[in-house]
Amino acid sequence: MKIFVTGTEGYIGSRLVPQLCSHGHEVIGLDTGYYRDGWLFSDNARMPVTARTILKDLRNITADDLRGCDAVVHLAELSNDPLGQNNPEVTHKINHHGSVMLAEAARKVGIRRFVYTSSCSVYGAGTGDFLGETAQTNPQTAYAECKVLVERDVGQMAGPDFSPVFLRNATAYGPSPRMRFDIVINDLCALAWTTKRIAMVSDGSPWRPVVHVDDICRAIQLSLVAPQEAIHGKIFNVGQNSDNFRIREIAQIVAAEFPGCEVTMGPSGGDTRSYRVNFDKIHRELPGFACKNTPRDGARQLHQLFKRIEMQPETFQFRAFTRLKQLKYLQATGQIDGSFYWT
């Protein structure tokens, strides 16, 4: 297949492209380049191939950019809750309207399969039950609201010649060259390595489901090649039931991997996001899918990586590994404007 992947230079994209190429696919990439300053490590044995990437804003994409492709994988959005809340109006223009325009352009040129990476954050403040795909969404942020709106609007486009599929990923973790240290397991592992102390700013009681970045890539790859009836218009939670944890439990898992790391708790926080998620559907209905990693595996992989590259505190704190910090830097230095367009 010839696959158009947005966000090839991001945290997931830099892991996904080599996997798709190893399965014989041709990849054309799109990325706006916000995070090009950050590259944590190189591993040519695992990443022998990169994609030809168009440097372009998602909002400026045209049907001609997509012509000749068989499928689209859409990763490129403003990529977490704090970043979305920083400028909700721009978040909606990029994440909601930009994503719908991409799907419309794909359908226009005859692309039959559209894989959209959504998020379990759509569940927001959950009920305490294990929430399946038919559960009521309860988004708490602009980022999560946009995910719900894209699922709705692109889902309505489904037809005989256009098959969207929506992957609600749990919170990602694990090594990637375009590293993110603003997601929970990666952040806690880096704290454990650089300070030997995980100081929680809350009591750690909220629930989060987590999933390894390589298992997300596996779900995407399988969604591209599955029979149409297996994925057509469907929503899948991506993860596994055993990997729903309270934040404080995740901190203890990380501390166990980093000897001598101290964990302390804070007061009950103001973050209302707390949800547990059921992942039975993807294991039952997406042919070949199973998670191959656990948070303990991820913590061990990150520990080994930090040791290998001799990671220093200033690397952990570098702006390009935290999405909101990097975009604020690009704005402060006049490289992007208030609407996040390059100047």
ABEGO torsion letter per residue (X at the ends): XBBBBBGAABAAAAAAAAAAAAAGBBBBBBBAGAAAABBABBBAAABABBBBBBBBBAAABBAAAABGBABBBBABBBABAAAAAABAAAAAAAAAAAAAAAAAAAAAAGBABBBBBBBAAAAEBBAGBBBBAABBBBBABAAAAAAAAAAAAAAAABBAABBBBBBBBBBBBEBBABBBAABAAAAAAAAAAAAGBBBBABAGABBBBBBBAAAAAAAAAAAAABBAAAABGBBBBBEBAAABBBAAAAAAAAAAABBGBBBBBBBBBABABBBBBBAAAAAAABBGBBBABBAAAAAAAAAAAAAAAGBBAAAAABAAABAAAAAAAAAAAGABBAAGBBX
